[in-house]
């Protein structure tokens, strides 16, 4: 396996707190067992000394990291640099299709993507393909409170299940909250994606349920070729649910009393 991972980050003195989060998530990716792993980070165009200072924070990460500098022009959505930057990774997909890399990962860089997550995805993807199913394995974001409680970031009410499927004795749930701010693709899914509705920020997105230009950049194949009777094609495992959890390391919502996200205890999701 060869893994191509990509994300983006706005270099800004007001965002330096995110460097520690990225160091943690990049380090976790470096532990994933592959023949080769490369992380591509899209960053905004800043003075050379600021870029070198930013890059120096990742010199000790034991994986290949490439920083791609882009001129940020906010022509879509609101004016934050991340709006355009988060779509830049799409340009890598055609290169991925022609490369020796076997799997493509896009993630918001404060998500802790682990070996367990990848193993789950590979096993489940194989199971779906074996049974001629077009569903894709989904992840589910969690946060951890200051008291150590694990909560769901993606679900806001309990048992939010649209459908349950049993495949070779394993149960999977289709949730009303499928969004998880990242995706994994093999070559087949990547080829499908470049022909889909969410490959371009200005593309036609019939029936999509994810608002925001930033969020739409991370849905992957979620709303393309959806099986009949379903809102999307993402499934999570009902047994060993924790294998698909990805920790939102910023823990931005769980201890914020004014936000409804990050409040549902994880054991109430299913």
TALIN-V340912 format. One record per helix or strand of 3 or more residues. SS is the DSSP state (h for helix, s for strand). FROM is the first residue (numbers start at 0). LEN is the number of residues. If there is no record, write none. Layout:
SS_FROM_LEN + SS_FROM_LEN
This chain:
s_1_8 + h_12_3 + h_16_14 + s_35_9 + h_47_9 + s_63_7 + h_81_7 + h_90_7 + s_102_5 + h_114_16 + s_139_5 + s_149_3 + s_160_7 + s_169_6 + s_181_5 + h_186_8 + h_212_4 + s_233_4 + h_240_4 + s_244_4 + h_265_3
